Amino acid sequence: MKENFEIEAVSRDTQGKGASRRLRREGMVPGIIYGADKEPEMIATKHSDLIQHLDHEAFFSHILSVKVDGKAQRVVLKDLQRHPSKPFVTHLDLLRVKMDEEIRMTVPLHFDGEDTCPGAKAGGILLKGMTDLEIECLPGNLPEYIGVDVSGMGIGDVVHLSEVTVPDGVVIVGMDQIDEENDPMVVSIEAPRAQEEESEGMAVAEGEAGAAPEGEGD
């Protein structure tokens, strides 16, 4: 079941760095709501409330409800700015959505079965070439994440982008440019380094054993 995220906000008239600094000192995060053919709206929300939402991965890929002075709007989070050295959010951008218009979002990948797949049990190393995907869909079809089944992968197996299954109504951005020569790796399982080094050593030893003694073959 999907989470229901609500952001309580108030409108703000003042703009500029000075006004934003005052808001942050008061424990508020300045932000903006834009899109859906409406004028941008300057808002502020409590930092303590916002930071609790950020603990949920789904908050970043979910239709949110933002209440500005009690009036609700449907939005998605498009940008979040953080302080470079302190655990503070300094600004947020929210995009209004229309349920009949497609949006472009980045959603996380979940790798199902990575701890129990044959390759992992054999000591293989699971390498993730991607951790999220950019997609397009109607707001009502927006998934919280996209699952990638790795439960049957063995050492040496690879899952490419073209093999990722997305829900109905969802399109991976850039899929029209994917072909046999350009199909990014999403996840693979490599042999343990010790096993690789052992295989390399055996190959070298076999090569040396097969080499003709110096002088023979002249």
C-alpha positions as CSV (number, residue, x, y, z in Angstrom):
1,M,0.0,0.0,0.0
2,K,1.3,3.4,-0.9
3,E,2.1,6.0,1.7
4,N,0.2,9.2,2.0
5,F,2.5,12.2,2.4
6,E,1.2,15.6,3.3
7,I,3.2,18.8,3.6
8,E,1.8,21.6,5.6
9,A,3.0,25.0,4.3
10,V,2.3,28.7,4.4
11,S,2.6,31.2,1.6
12,R,5.4,33.8,1.8
13,D,5.6,37.2,0.2
14,T,9.2,38.0,0.8
15,Q,12.0,36.7,-1.4
16,G,15.7,37.0,-1.5
17,K,18.6,35.5,0.4
18,G,18.0,37.7,3.5
19,A,14.4,36.6,3.8
20,S,15.3,32.9,3.3
21,R,18.0,33.1,6.0
22,R,15.4,34.5,8.4
23,L,13.0,31.7,7.6
24,R,15.7,29.1,8.3
25,R,16.6,30.7,11.6
26,E,13.0,30.3,12.5
27,G,13.1,26.5,11.7
28,M,11.3,26.9,8.3
29,V,12.4,25.7,4.8
30,P,11.7,28.1,1.9
31,G,10.3,26.5,-1.2
32,I,8.4,27.0,-4.5
33,I,5.5,25.4,-6.2
34,Y,5.3,25.7,-9.9
35,G,3.8,24.1,-13.0
36,A,0.3,23.1,-14.3
37,D,0.0,26.4,-16.2
38,K,-0.3,28.4,-12.9
39,E,1.9,31.1,-11.5
40,P,4.7,30.0,-9.2
41,E,3.9,30.1,-5.5
42,M,6.4,30.9,-2.8
43,I,6.0,28.8,0.3
44,A,7.6,27.8,3.6
45,T,7.3,24.6,5.6
46,K,8.6,23.4,9.0
47,H,12.0,21.8,8.8
48,S,11.2,19.4,11.6
49,D,8.2,18.1,9.7
50,L,9.9,17.9,6.3
51,I,12.9,16.0,7.7
52,Q,10.6,13.2,8.9
53,H,9.3,12.7,5.4
54,L,12.8,12.4,4.1
55,D,13.3,9.2,6.1
56,H,11.0,7.5,3.6
57,E,12.4,6.5,0.2
58,A,8.9,6.7,-1.3
59,F,8.7,10.4,-0.5
60,F,11.0,11.1,-3.4
61,S,8.9,9.3,-6.0
62,H,5.4,9.8,-4.9
63,I,2.4,12.1,-5.5
64,L,2.4,14.4,-2.5
65,S,-0.3,16.6,-1.1
66,V,0.9,20.1,-0.1
67,K,-1.5,22.2,1.9
68,V,-0.8,25.9,1.6
69,D,-2.8,27.9,4.1
70,G,-5.2,25.0,4.3
71,K,-5.7,24.5,0.5
72,A,-4.4,21.2,-0.9
73,Q,-2.5,20.7,-4.2
74,R,-1.0,17.6,-5.8
75,V,2.7,17.8,-6.4
76,V,5.9,15.9,-6.8
77,L,9.3,16.7,-5.4
78,K,11.6,17.9,-8.2
79,D,14.5,19.3,-6.2
80,L,15.8,19.4,-2.7
81,Q,18.8,21.5,-1.7
82,R,20.8,20.7,1.4
83,H,23.4,22.6,3.4
84,P,26.9,21.4,2.2
85,S,28.1,20.6,5.7
86,K,25.1,20.6,8.1
87,P,22.1,18.2,8.2
88,F,19.7,20.9,7.0
89,V,17.4,21.2,4.0
90,T,17.8,24.7,2.6
91,H,15.2,24.8,-0.2
92,L,12.6,22.6,-2.0
93,D,11.0,22.7,-5.4
94,L,7.6,21.2,-5.9
95,L,6.0,20.6,-9.3
96,R,2.2,20.7,-9.6
97,V,0.7,17.7,-11.4
98,K,-2.3,17.2,-13.6
99,M,-3.6,13.6,-13.5
100,D,-4.0,13.6,-17.3
101,E,-0.6,14.9,-18.1
102,E,2.6,12.8,-18.1
103,I,5.4,13.6,-15.8
104,R,9.1,12.7,-15.8
105,M,10.5,11.4,-12.6
106,T,13.5,9.5,-11.2
107,V,12.6,6.4,-9.2
108,P,14.8,4.0,-7.3
109,L,15.6,0.4,-8.3
110,H,15.0,-2.4,-5.8
111,F,17.0,-5.6,-6.4
112,D,14.9,-8.6,-5.3
113,G,16.7,-11.7,-4.1
114,E,20.3,-10.3,-4.0
115,D,21.2,-12.0,-0.8
116,T,19.9,-15.4,-1.8
117,C,20.7,-15.7,-5.5
118,P,23.0,-18.6,-6.6
119,G,25.8,-16.1,-7.4
120,A,25.8,-14.6,-3.9
121,K,25.7,-18.0,-2.3
122,A,28.7,-18.9,-4.3
123,G,30.6,-15.9,-3.0
124,G,30.0,-13.7,-6.0
125,I,30.0,-9.9,-5.8
126,L,26.8,-8.1,-7.0
127,L,27.7,-5.0,-8.8
128,K,25.0,-2.3,-9.4
129,G,25.5,-0.3,-12.6
130,M,22.3,1.7,-11.8
131,T,20.4,2.5,-8.6
132,D,17.6,4.5,-10.2
133,L,15.8,5.1,-13.5
134,E,14.3,8.1,-15.1
135,I,10.8,7.3,-16.3
136,E,7.7,9.0,-17.9
137,C,4.1,8.2,-17.0
138,L,0.8,9.7,-15.9
139,P,0.8,10.6,-12.2
140,G,-1.6,7.9,-11.4
141,N,0.8,5.3,-12.7
142,L,3.9,6.6,-10.9
143,P,5.6,3.6,-9.1
144,E,7.4,4.1,-5.8
145,Y,10.2,1.9,-7.2
146,I,11.0,-0.5,-10.0
147,G,11.9,-4.1,-9.0
148,V,14.7,-6.0,-10.7
149,D,14.7,-9.8,-10.1
150,V,18.2,-11.1,-9.4
151,S,17.1,-14.2,-7.5
152,G,18.2,-16.5,-10.3
153,M,21.5,-14.8,-11.2
154,G,24.7,-16.8,-11.0
155,I,28.4,-15.7,-11.3
156,G,29.0,-14.0,-14.6
157,D,25.3,-13.2,-15.3
158,V,24.3,-9.7,-16.3
159,V,21.0,-7.8,-16.5
160,H,20.9,-5.1,-19.1
161,L,18.5,-2.1,-19.2
162,S,16.5,-3.6,-22.0
163,E,15.7,-6.6,-19.7
164,V,14.2,-4.4,-16.9
165,T,10.4,-4.8,-16.7
166,V,8.4,-1.7,-15.8
167,P,4.7,-1.5,-14.9
168,D,2.0,-0.8,-17.5
169,G,1.8,2.8,-18.5
170,V,5.4,3.5,-17.5
171,V,8.2,4.2,-20.1
172,I,12.0,4.3,-19.4
173,V,13.4,7.6,-20.7
174,G,15.8,6.9,-23.5
175,M,14.7,3.4,-24.3
176,D,14.3,4.3,-28.0
177,Q,18.1,4.7,-28.1
178,I,18.8,1.2,-26.7
179,D,20.2,-1.4,-29.1
180,E,22.6,-4.4,-29.0
181,E,25.7,-2.1,-28.9
182,N,24.2,0.4,-26.5
183,D,22.4,-1.5,-23.7
184,P,23.7,-0.3,-20.3
185,M,24.4,-2.8,-17.5
186,V,22.0,-2.6,-14.6
187,V,23.4,-5.3,-12.4
188,S,25.9,-8.1,-12.7
189,I,27.5,-10.7,-10.5
190,E,31.3,-11.1,-10.7
191,A,33.5,-13.9,-9.3
192,P,35.2,-13.3,-6.0
193,R,38.6,-11.6,-6.5
194,A,40.4,-14.6,-4.9
195,Q,38.8,-16.9,-7.5
196,E,39.7,-14.5,-10.3
197,E,43.3,-14.4,-9.2
198,E,43.4,-18.2,-9.0
199,S,42.1,-18.5,-12.5
200,E,44.6,-16.0,-13.8
201,G,47.4,-17.8,-12.1
202,M,46.3,-21.1,-13.6
203,A,46.2,-19.6,-17.1
204,V,49.7,-18.2,-16.7
205,A,51.0,-21.5,-15.4
206,E,49.4,-23.4,-18.3
207,G,50.9,-20.9,-20.7
208,E,54.4,-21.4,-19.3
209,A,54.0,-25.2,-19.3
210,G,53.0,-25.2,-22.9
211,A,55.9,-23.0,-24.0
212,A,58.7,-24.7,-25.9
213,P,62.1,-24.8,-24.1
214,E,64.6,-22.2,-25.3
215,G,66.4,-23.4,-28.3
216,E,63.8,-26.0,-29.4
217,G,61.8,-24.9,-32.4
218,D,64.6,-22.9,-34.0
